[in-house]
Amino acid sequence: MENRERLSSRLGFILLSAGCAIGCGNVWKFPWMTGQNGGGSFVLVYVLCLLLLGLPVMTMEFSLGRAAQASPVKMYQKLQKPGQKWHIHGGLALLGNVCLMSFYTVVSGWILYYFVQFLTGNSAGLTFEGMIANPTLNMGYMLIVVVLGFLVLSFKLQGGLERITKYMMVALLLLMIVLAINSATLPGAKEGLTFYLLPDFKKITPNVVVSAMNQAFFTLSLGIGSMAIFGSYIGKDRSMMGESVNVIILDSFVAITAGLIIFPACFTYGLEVGAGPGLLFNTMATVFNNMNGGRLWGTIFFLFMVFAAFSTVLAVFENILACVRELTGWSRPKGCIICGIGLAITSTTTALGYNLLPFQPFAPGTAFLDLWDFIVSYNLLPLGSLCFVIFCCSKKLGWGWDNFIAEANTGKGMKVKNWMKPIFCYVVPVAVIIIYVMGLISFKWK
C-alpha cells in the first residue's frame, strides 16, 4: 500500500472529525431520544456525559491514531507490547463501523427520499410509516447512498473526502441557524423550548442516564476507531485535547440546534414528542405541509439533513475502507468497490426489515435497525471506549499514561494535565462499566 495519505489542513481535520460525529445521531436520533427521556433532563445528563466521558475518550482515541499512524486493525499491533491481544479490539472496531453503517445507510436513504419529495412538490401525504413499508423505495435509496459515498471516496483523500466534507459542513451549519430562527417564530415555541431546555430533576432516572451515555458515545462515534482514523491523518502541530474540544463544540451545537428546530414545531402542531425514530420525519413533514412556503422550507431542511447524514456516511465509509486497505493492500478504487458491495448486502437487512423481513429481535414492533443499534450503541461503543481508556491508562496492561499524555500534548493547544489522571483513568472507566451494566439490565428485551 502507498505512503499514508494526509489531510491538507487543520480545518479539514476538525470538519472531517466533526462531520463523522455530526449526522443522523444529532438531527435524527438526538431529538427523539430527548423526547422519549424527559426533554431538558435528558439534555442536561447528555451534556455532562459529553464532558466527563466523551472528551477523555475522544482525546485518547485521537492520540492512539496519531501515534500509530494506522487504522484500528493495525494500530494496536504498533503500540502494544509483545504477546498482548489488544489488536482483537481493532477487529471489533471494524465490525462496529460495519454494523453502524448497516442501518445508517438506510436512514440516510430515508432523508434523501424526503428531500426529493419536497424538491419535486410531492410531499403531501408523506408519512414515515408509508415510507418504511415500501421495500423498493428502501432498497433503491439505500443503494444510492452506498454508491455515492464510495464514489466520492474512490478519489484521493484530499481531493475527495476532505474537499466535499468542508463544503457540506459549512452549508449544514448555516442552514441550521436559519431553520432554528424560523422555528423560534412558531406559536408553540415557548412551550417547546421549555420542555426541551428546562430540566425536571425528578425525571432523571437510571434509564435516562444510560440513554444519555449511549447517545454521547453514538453521536461522537467513540469506541469503534472512527476518531483514531482521523488522528492518523493529521500531523503533530496541535494537541489532541484541544482538537477534541473543538469537535465536541461543533457536534453539540448541531445536536442542540436540532432540538431548537424540532420541539417548537411539535408543540405548535400537537405532535407526540416521544414518537421515536419517526419523530423527525413526521414532525417536519407536518410542519412544512402546513406553512406558507412550506415546500421551499422543507426542501432546505431536508437538504441540510442530507448534508448531515452524508458527512457521517463518508467519514465512516473512510474508516471501513482504511481498515480493509491496510489488511489487504488494495488500491482505493478496488477497496471502494468491494466494501460498497459488502455494505449494500448488510444494509439490505435494515432496508427490508420493516416490510419483507419482519424480524422482531426484541419487543414487538422492533426490527433489524434496533438489533444493529443495540450491537453498536449498547455494546461496541461503551466497551470499545473502555478498551481505549484501559490501554491508555495502564502501563502494565497497555500503552500507559506517560506515553498517552506525551502524544496527546504534542503541539499547540489545550493540554492533558496530570491532575486529570484520576478522571481519565478511574472516573471514566468506572462510570462506563456501571452505566453499561445498568443499560443491559434496563434494556427492553421482550
Buried (B, 14 or more C-beta within 10 A) or exposed (E): EEEEBBBEEBEBBBBBBBBBBBBBBBBBBBBBBBBBBBBBBBBBBBBBBBEBBBBBBBBBBBBBBBBBEBBBBBBBEEBBEEEBEBBEBBBBBBBBBBBBBBBBBBBBBBBBBBBBBBBEEEBEEBEBEEBBEBBEBBBBBBBBBBEBBBEBBBBEBBEBBBBBBBEBBEEBBEBBEEBBEBBBEBEBBEBBBEBBBEBEEEBBBEBBBBBBBBBBBBBBBBBBBBBBBBBBBBEEEBBBBBBBBBBBEBBBBBBBBBBBBBBBBBBBBEBEBBBEBBBBBBBBBBBBBEBEEBBEBBBBBBBBBBBBBBBBBBBBBBBBBBBBBBBEEBEBEBBBEBBBEBBBEBBBBBBBBBBEBEEEBBEEEBBBBBBBBBBBBBBBBBBBBBBBBBBBBBEEEBBBBEBBBEBBBBBEBBBBEEEBBEBBBEBBBEBBEBBBEBBEEBBEEE
